[in-house]
Amino acid sequence: MLNGKKILIGITGSIAAYKTILLVRLLVKAGADVKVIMTPAAADFVSPLVLSTLSKNAVITELSNNHEWSNHVDLGRWADLLIIAPLSCNTMAKMANGFCDNILLAVYLSATCQVLVAPAMDEDMWKHPSTQQNLGRLVSYGNTIMPVGHGELASGLFGEGRMAEPEAIFQFIISRFFRGKALAGKTALVTAGPTYESIDPVRFIGNHSSGKMGFAIAEALYMQGAEVFLITGPSNEKIQFEGIHRLNVQSANEMFNQVIPLFDQVDIGVFSAAVADYTVEKPSSEKIKKNEGSLAIHLTKTIDILAEAGKLKRQDQFIVGFALETENEKANALDKLKRKNADMVVLNSLRTAGAGFAGENNAVTIFTKLGDEISIGLKSKKVIAEDIVSIIKEKFIVQA
Ligand code: CTP
C-alpha cells in the first residue's frame, strides 16, 4: 500500500509520543520506508532503540553525531511526507516563528515535501490565543493539521488537545496524501468471504474462505480513489479504512439482497465471495436433536449473484468473477467468464504450493473477455490484490 513511499516522522517532547511507536509500526507494515527524528525532549518519553528497531533505520537525534554532520537538507528532500507527531506546544511555536535550534526544526525548514502535524497538549494550552495563532501560521505555511481529540489528558483533566490515535493518523495519511486518483469518482462493489447457510439455530453449512482476498481487493480499489462497498460473509478480517462501506451478511440470499439493489450505481463489481452453491431448503427453527437413524438435509440451489449481475450489466459497467477449479482449469474459467457475462475471471490456482483459500498467499491467472491471459505467481494476497486492481483499472478504462 505504501511500498516505495518515504516517510519522515518527527517526535517532540510529549507524553503522546508513546502513540507514535504504533504509528511507525503501521506505516512500516504498510510498506513505507520510515526514518525517525527526535528532539532532545522526545527521548525523555520514548526510547530511540524502540523506534530504530521498528523503523529499521537509525533514529536521528542530533545535527551532528561523533563529528559527523546529519544532512538535514538531504533528509528534507528524501521524504515524500514529513509527519510531526506529537507536536508539542514548544515545537509548534518554534515552527511558527522559523526557529532552528535542533535537527527536527532544521529538517522541517528545509523539507520540500508536504508536512502533517499532530498536536498534543493540555486543553488550556491548546486553547491559548498564542497556540491558536501559531496553529494559524502553520496552516498559512501550507502544513496540514491532524485534528486533536477530546478525552482524558495527561493532566488527568478531560478536554480537547489529545493527539489523535495512531490508527486515525494512519488513515488520514493514506486518504490525504497517498490515495490514488485513477478511480476517483467511480464506485466499486466487492463481495468477500464465505456464506453460512443455516441448518438450525446453531448449525450451518459454510466453507474455509477467510475473506482475505476480497478485503485486500476492496482496500486496493479504495487506494485507487474508488468509493467502495464491501459486502462480506462472516470473516475475522478487519478493514483498514473507515472510508470503505462494509456490509456484513450471513447467507447467500442475504448477500444477493444487498448486492442487487446496489449494482445499478456501481461502475466496477468484483465477486470474490465463496458463495454457497446450495442452501438448506427448510432450516429448522429448533435445534435438531440426534436420534438413532441417519439425517438427510435437503438442499436447494442458491441464486448465482455474479450471474444475476451479469444479466443486469450495462456497457459502462465492469464485472469480475472468481473461479476455483481442480480440473480443466482454463476451460472451466473461460466457460464461467462467458456463462456469467463477466469481463474478467480470476482463476485461483490450487496447484501452486502455498496458494489457497485460508492462507496469506495466492497465485492466480486472469482471463479477460478480450482474450488476455495473465498469470501472477505466488505473492501475498495484498500484492496480488494490487495487481488485480491495476489490471481492472487498465481494462475498465480501455472499455470506458
Ligand atoms: N458466485 C456467486 N453466487 C453464487 C455462486 C457463485 O456470485 N451463488 C460467484 C463467486 O463469487 C465467483 C464465481 O461466481 O465469482 C464462481 O463461483 P463458483 O461457485 O466457483 O462457480 P460455479 O459457476 O458455481 O461453478 P462450480 O461451482 O460448478 O465450479
Residues whose N, C-alpha, C, O or C-beta is under 5 A from the ligand:
A	BS01	CTP	F271 S272 A273 A274 V275 A276 D277 T302 I303 D304 I305 L306 V320 G321 F322 A323 L324
